[in-house]
């Protein structure tokens, strides 16, 4: 993932990520950070929500990227959901 993030296209990185059967939090964070660097906010939010469906718990690196996506997309509902998660934890 790091190789693709630094040296190849985000399309290649997403393809490699999609082919993984088990994804670590580090891999999720790498993907989200890569997408945010490309200002692909809809994809950031989509993958962040997929993390929850996959029962992966976000951390202090994940949440700011997801909140930034909400701000950029003006998605108040999702921003409130993430804020609620932070308060709960």
Secondary structure, 3 states (H helix, E strand, C coil): CHHHHHHCCHHHHHHHHHHCCCCCHHHHHHHHHHHHHCCCHHHHHHHHHHHHHCCCCCCCCHHHHHHHHHHHHCCHHHHHHHHHHHHHC
